[in-house]
Amino acid sequence: MQTTASFADDPRLYRLAAEDNIRVALKELQPGERVLVDGQWLEIRDRIPAGHKVAIRPIGPGEKVLKYGCPIGSATEPIQPGQHVHTHNLRSDYLPS
């Protein structure tokens, strides 16, 4: 597991680990904004508050959400690239919900 933290291609997003399926927004992002992730343009679909997660690839129901290269929970519904990843579509595998 590579754990070197670095900026993604777009400085508004932070990559915590290479295998993560999310990035962390360093500033609030608005629907329709485009960000460069791993050399590909990604359109933001939801308002993403600063410090929150945004999906960078499709995440299916039950699929693990990876942050710091580790699972932090499971998707409760399909999550598309550019969508906000938070308690409305993510269930913790460690805390009661």
Backbone as numpy.savetxt, mean C-alpha at the origin, in Angstrom:
# Nx Ny Nz CAx CAy CAz Cx Cy Cz
14.79 -11.88 2.63 13.95 -10.70 2.63 14.84 -9.46 2.63
14.63 -8.59 1.65 15.35 -7.32 1.61 14.57 -6.32 2.45
15.21 -5.71 3.42 14.50 -4.79 4.31 15.03 -3.37 4.23
15.84 -3.08 3.23 16.37 -1.73 3.08 15.24 -0.77 2.74
14.99 0.18 3.62 13.95 1.18 3.35 14.48 2.17 2.32
13.62 2.58 1.41 14.04 3.55 0.39 12.82 4.23 -0.18
13.06 5.35 -0.86 11.99 5.99 -1.59 11.65 5.14 -2.80
10.36 5.04 -3.10 9.94 4.44 -4.36 10.34 5.45 -5.44
9.97 5.20 -6.67 10.29 6.14 -7.74 9.73 7.52 -7.45
8.56 7.59 -6.83 7.92 8.86 -6.54 8.23 9.24 -5.09
8.80 10.42 -4.85 9.19 10.77 -3.48 8.02 10.97 -2.52
6.78 10.93 -3.01 5.62 11.05 -2.12 5.26 9.71 -1.49
5.91 8.63 -1.96 5.66 7.29 -1.44 6.95 6.71 -0.88
6.82 5.90 0.15 7.99 5.28 0.77 7.87 3.77 0.68
8.93 3.14 0.17 9.00 1.68 0.10 9.75 1.19 1.32
9.10 0.35 2.10 9.71 -0.17 3.32 10.49 -1.45 3.05
10.01 -2.30 2.13 10.70 -3.53 1.75 10.31 -3.87 0.31
11.23 -4.47 -0.41 11.03 -4.75 -1.83 9.81 -5.63 -2.08
9.50 -6.54 -1.18 8.39 -7.48 -1.42 7.03 -6.94 -0.99
6.97 -5.76 -0.41 5.69 -5.19 0.02 4.73 -5.00 -1.15
3.44 -5.16 -0.89 2.41 -4.88 -1.91 1.71 -3.55 -1.63
2.30 -2.78 -0.74 1.82 -1.42 -0.42 3.01 -0.47 -0.42
2.69 0.82 -0.46 3.67 1.87 -0.18 3.02 2.78 0.85
3.82 3.53 1.58 3.32 4.47 2.57 3.37 5.87 1.98
2.24 6.58 2.06 2.16 7.95 1.55 2.86 8.89 2.54
3.76 9.71 2.04 4.45 10.68 2.89 3.71 12.01 2.93
2.76 12.19 2.02 1.88 13.36 2.04 0.53 12.89 1.57
-0.50 13.66 1.85 -1.84 13.27 1.40 -1.89 13.23 -0.12
-2.49 12.17 -0.65 -2.66 12.01 -2.09 -4.14 12.04 -2.42
-4.48 12.61 -3.56 -5.88 12.77 -3.97 -6.21 11.84 -5.14
-7.48 11.42 -5.26 -7.89 10.61 -6.40 -7.53 11.31 -7.71
-7.03 10.53 -8.65 -6.66 11.07 -9.95 -5.20 11.46 -10.06
-4.52 11.65 -8.93 -3.08 11.93 -9.00 -2.37 10.69 -9.52
-1.28 10.90 -10.23 -0.48 9.79 -10.75 0.86 9.78 -10.04
1.30 8.58 -9.67 2.59 8.41 -9.00 3.37 7.33 -9.75
4.68 7.45 -9.73 5.55 6.48 -10.39 6.01 5.46 -9.36
5.69 4.18 -9.61 6.04 3.09 -8.70 6.74 2.02 -9.52
7.97 1.73 -9.18 8.75 0.71 -9.88 8.73 0.92 -11.39
8.83 2.17 -11.81 8.90 2.49 -13.23 7.57 2.51 -13.95
6.46 2.30 -13.24 5.12 2.26 -13.85 4.26 3.35 -13.22
3.43 4.00 -14.05 2.51 5.00 -13.52 1.33 4.32 -12.86
0.95 4.82 -11.71 -0.17 4.30 -10.92 -1.09 5.47 -10.60
-2.38 5.31 -10.89 -3.35 6.36 -10.58 -3.94 6.12 -9.19
-3.92 7.14 -8.37 -4.50 7.07 -7.03 -6.02 7.07 -7.17
-6.69 6.11 -6.52 -8.15 5.94 -6.64 -8.92 6.56 -5.48
-8.30 6.67 -4.32 -8.96 7.17 -3.11 -8.07 8.25 -2.50
-8.65 9.04 -1.59 -7.82 9.96 -0.82 -6.96 9.10 0.11
-5.66 9.33 0.08 -4.73 8.59 0.92 -4.11 9.59 1.91
-4.49 9.52 3.19 -3.88 10.43 4.16 -2.38 10.16 4.31
-1.63 11.17 4.68 -0.20 11.00 4.95 -0.03 9.93 6.03
0.93 9.04 5.82 1.20 7.97 6.77 0.39 6.71 6.54
-0.55 6.75 5.60 -1.39 5.59 5.33 -0.85 4.80 4.14
-1.40 3.61 3.96 -0.94 2.67 2.94 -1.76 2.81 1.66
-1.07 2.63 0.52 -1.72 2.57 -0.78 -1.26 1.28 -1.46
-2.21 0.54 -2.04 -1.88 -0.69 -2.75 -1.12 -0.36 -4.03
-0.09 -1.15 -4.33 0.66 -0.94 -5.57 0.43 -2.05 -6.58
-0.32 -3.07 -6.18 -0.73 -4.13 -7.11 -2.04 -4.71 -6.58
-2.75 -5.47 -7.40 -4.02 -6.04 -6.92 -3.78 -6.96 -5.71
-4.68 -6.86 -4.75 -4.64 -7.71 -3.55 -6.02 -8.34 -3.43
-6.08 -9.66 -3.51 -7.35 -10.36 -3.48 -7.86 -10.60 -2.07
-9.17 -10.88 -1.93 -9.73 -11.18 -0.62 -8.98 -12.35 0.03
-8.59 -12.17 1.27 -7.85 -13.20 1.99 -6.35 -13.14 1.78
-5.90 -12.39 0.78 -4.46 -12.27 0.52 -3.81 -11.41 1.60
-2.59 -11.76 1.95 -1.84 -11.02 2.96 -1.39 -9.67 2.42
-1.50 -8.65 3.26 -0.95 -7.33 2.98 0.43 -7.32 3.64
1.45 -6.99 2.85 2.82 -7.02 3.34 3.36 -5.61 3.56
3.88 -5.39 4.77 4.52 -4.12 5.14 5.80 -4.50 5.88
6.90 -3.88 5.55 8.22 -4.27 6.07 8.54 -5.71 5.69
7.93 -6.21 4.60 8.17 -7.58 4.16 7.43 -8.63 4.97
6.59 -8.20 5.91 5.86 -9.12 6.79 4.36 -8.92 6.65
3.58 -10.00 6.79 2.13 -9.84 6.73 1.62 -9.05 7.94
0.79 -8.05 7.66 0.19 -7.26 8.75 -1.30 -7.53 8.87
-1.85 -8.28 7.92 -3.27 -8.59 7.93 -3.68 -9.16 6.59
-4.98 -9.39 6.44 -5.54 -9.97 5.22 -6.59 -9.04 4.63
-6.60 -8.96 3.32 -7.61 -8.14 2.64 -8.99 -8.75 2.87
-9.98 -7.92 3.14 -11.35 -8.40 3.35 -12.19 -8.27 2.09
-11.63 -7.63 1.06 -12.31 -7.43 -0.22 -11.23 -7.19 -1.27
-11.58 -7.24 -2.55 -10.56 -6.94 -3.56 -10.05 -5.50 -3.40
-8.74 -5.35 -3.48 -8.11 -4.03 -3.39 -7.34 -3.81 -4.68
-7.65 -2.73 -5.36 -7.01 -2.41 -6.64 -5.80 -1.51 -6.41
-4.82 -1.56 -7.33 -3.70 -0.63 -7.23 -4.20 0.81 -7.16
-3.62 1.58 -6.27 -4.03 2.97 -6.09 -5.07 3.18 -5.02
-5.61 2.10 -4.45 -6.62 2.23 -3.40 -5.97 2.34 -2.02
-6.69 3.03 -1.14 -6.31 3.15 0.27 -6.42 1.77 0.91
-5.42 1.37 1.68 -5.45 0.11 2.42 -5.49 0.48 3.90
-6.61 0.13 4.54 -6.81 0.51 5.95 -7.86 -0.43 6.54
-8.42 -0.08 7.67 -9.33 -0.97 8.39 -10.62 -1.27 7.64
-10.98 -0.47 6.64 -12.21 -0.73 5.88 -12.04 -1.90 4.90
-10.80 -2.28 4.57 -10.58 -3.38 3.63 -9.44 -4.30 4.07
-9.03 -4.18 5.32 -7.93 -4.98 5.88 -8.30 -5.44 7.27
-8.13 -6.73 7.52 -8.37 -7.31 8.85 -7.03 -7.72 9.43
-6.76 -7.29 10.63 -5.54 -7.69 11.30 -5.58 -9.18 11.57
-4.46 -9.84 11.36 -4.35 -11.25 11.70 -3.89 -11.43 13.15
-3.65 -10.31 13.84 -3.06 -10.37 15.17 -3.92 -9.75 16.25
-4.79 -8.82 15.87 -5.63 -8.13 16.84 -7.09 -8.47 16.60
-7.90 -8.57 17.64 -9.33 -8.81 17.42 -9.95 -7.63 16.68
-10.85 -7.93 15.76 -11.51 -6.83 15.02 -13.00 -6.97 15.08
